[in-house]
Amino acid sequence: MSVTRIPMTKKGYQQLCDDLERLKKIERPKNIQDIAEARAHGDLSENAEYHAAKERQSFIEGRIRELESKIAHAEIIDTSRLSSDKIVFGASVNLCVVDNGEEKCLTLVGQDEVDLKNGKISIHSPVGKALIGRRVGEVVKVTTPVKVIEYEVINIFFKNEG
């Protein structure tokens, strides 16, 4: 059975590691303390604080397992070393909407790095899938849940942000 690698930038990988460390060193110990304090209040069957703390514990432990798995399967891609005349993971792309001339700049990232406000979209999104492998000058039809949009690829570049 082959293990599926999860592509991500160095910055995205570091964010996962930071989140994992915060959960293990801050959130988990605080939660253990919250459970102990709630236990001290007596009858656990009707102790809302205790049940809330146990529910939080379940969430924290699940998130820790999820992050550990993602980190273990990470394929770190150093975008500062990339160059291509085709759109690939980590590329930033200037696009022009064919219908109205609106320009957009998007960066293709892994699912854990998506930040729509800053133009970071998943390579697995409809737009990301449509852009992969395209070159400057090509017109790309993107089918979204709402409508079909045509983009012209204006420029492909790589930011040095890891």
C-alpha positions in Angstrom: 0.0 0.0 0.0 1.5 3.3 -1.0 1.4 6.3 1.3 -0.2 9.4 -0.1 2.2 12.4 0.3 0.7 15.7 1.1 2.4 18.6 -0.8 3.0 21.7 1.2 5.4 24.6 1.3 8.1 24.9 4.1 5.9 27.7 5.6 2.9 25.5 5.6 4.8 22.6 7.2 6.2 24.9 9.9 2.6 26.1 10.6 1.5 22.5 11.2 4.5 21.9 13.5 3.8 25.1 15.4 0.1 24.1 15.8 1.1 20.7 17.0 3.6 22.1 19.6 0.9 24.5 20.9 -1.6 21.7 21.3 0.9 19.5 23.1 2.6 22.1 25.3 -0.2 24.6 26.0 -3.7 23.3 25.2 -3.3 19.7 26.4 -1.8 20.6 29.9 -4.5 23.4 30.3 -7.2 20.9 29.5 -5.9 18.3 31.9 -5.9 21.1 34.6 -9.5 22.0 33.6 -10.6 18.4 34.0 -9.0 18.1 37.4 -10.7 21.3 38.6 -14.1 20.2 37.3 -13.6 16.8 39.0 -13.0 18.6 42.3 -16.5 20.0 42.1 -18.0 16.6 42.9 -20.8 14.7 41.1 -19.6 14.1 37.6 -23.0 13.0 36.2 -24.3 16.6 36.3 -21.1 18.5 36.1 -21.2 20.6 32.9 -17.7 21.9 33.3 -16.3 18.4 33.5 -18.3 17.3 30.4 -17.1 20.4 28.4 -13.5 19.7 29.4 -13.7 16.1 28.4 -15.3 17.1 25.1 -12.4 19.6 24.6 -9.9 16.8 25.4 -11.4 14.6 22.7 -11.1 17.5 20.2 -7.5 18.2 21.2 -6.4 14.6 21.0 -8.1 14.2 17.6 -6.4 17.3 16.3 -3.0 16.1 17.6 -3.4 12.8 15.7 -4.5 14.6 12.6 -1.5 17.0 12.6 0.9 14.2 13.4 -0.4 12.2 10.4 -0.2 15.3 8.1 3.4 16.0 9.2 4.4 12.4 8.8 3.1 12.4 5.2 4.2 15.9 4.2 6.1 16.4 1.0 7.8 19.7 1.6 8.3 21.7 -1.7 10.8 24.5 -1.6 9.1 27.0 -3.9 12.2 29.3 -3.9 13.9 26.6 -6.0 11.1 26.2 -8.5 10.9 27.7 -12.0 8.7 26.6 -14.7 7.0 27.8 -17.8 4.0 25.8 -16.7 1.7 26.3 -13.6 2.7 23.8 -10.9 2.3 23.5 -7.1 3.7 26.6 -5.4 3.4 28.8 -8.5 1.9 32.3 -8.3 -0.2 33.2 -11.3 -1.5 36.5 -12.7 -4.8 35.9 -14.4 -7.2 38.1 -16.4 -10.9 37.3 -16.3 -11.9 37.2 -20.0 -15.4 38.5 -19.5 -14.5 41.7 -17.6 -10.7 42.2 -17.7 -10.5 41.9 -13.9 -7.0 40.8 -12.9 -6.3 38.3 -10.1 -3.1 36.9 -8.5 -3.4 33.4 -7.1 -0.9 31.0 -5.5 -1.4 27.3 -5.7 -0.9 25.7 -2.3 -1.8 22.6 -0.3 -5.1 22.2 1.4 -3.8 23.2 4.8 -2.3 26.5 3.5 -5.5 27.9 1.8 -6.0 31.6 2.6 -8.5 33.1 0.2 -8.0 36.6 1.5 -4.4 36.4 0.4 -5.1 34.6 -2.9 -3.8 31.2 -1.8 -6.0 28.5 -3.3 -5.8 24.7 -3.1 -4.4 22.7 -5.9 -7.4 20.5 -5.4 -9.9 23.3 -5.9 -11.8 23.7 -9.2 -9.6 26.7 -10.1 -6.4 25.0 -9.0 -7.1 21.8 -10.9 -7.9 23.8 -14.1 -4.7 25.9 -13.8 -2.2 23.0 -13.2 0.0 22.5 -16.3 -1.2 25.6 -18.2 1.2 28.2 -19.7 1.2 32.0 -20.2 -1.2 33.0 -22.9 -3.6 30.0 -22.5 -7.2 30.6 -21.7 -8.5 28.3 -19.0 -12.2 27.5 -18.4 -13.0 26.9 -14.8 -16.3 25.3 -13.8 -17.2 26.4 -10.3 -20.4 25.4 -8.5 -21.9 28.8 -9.5 -20.7 29.4 -13.0 -18.1 28.9 -15.7 -15.3 31.5 -15.7 -12.6 31.9 -18.4 -9.2 33.2 -17.3 -6.2 34.1 -19.4 -2.8 33.2 -17.9 -0.8 36.5 -17.9 2.3 35.5 -15.9 3.7 32.6 -13.8 6.2 33.3 -11.0 7.5 31.9 -7.8 7.5 33.8 -4.5 10.5 33.2 -2.2 8.4 32.5 0.9 9.0 28.8 1.3 
